[in-house]
């Protein structure tokens, strides 16, 4: 179905955040994944890297993006492009929850500093 009703979304909780998945192979998509991420105020994030690019459109609050020792803060309307195979961290330095709309392609795998890997539930 081309229109995905809000109540069809799948909600996942991990690392202190909430991922609400609307588009993924498990929800009928062949190639794309899209979800809304919500990070609570003060969330510090989890360093990781992903095997595919991701694009985040900040909807509410502030997101602090760290890549290669550099950090910057994105606000509503700003877009963060996360390159593949690059160590990154995403945090919420603000005092209110932050949300972003995230897109990537299917087959996303995250790798943590200890070498462990995960295919996030919201991308399956």
Secondary structure, DSSP 4 states (H G I P E B T S, - for coil): --S--GGG-EEEEETTEEEEEEESGGGT-SSEEEEEEEE-TT-----EEESS-EEEEEEESEEEEEETTEEEEEETT-EEEE-TT--EEEE--SSS-EEEEEEEES---EEETTS-EE--GGG-
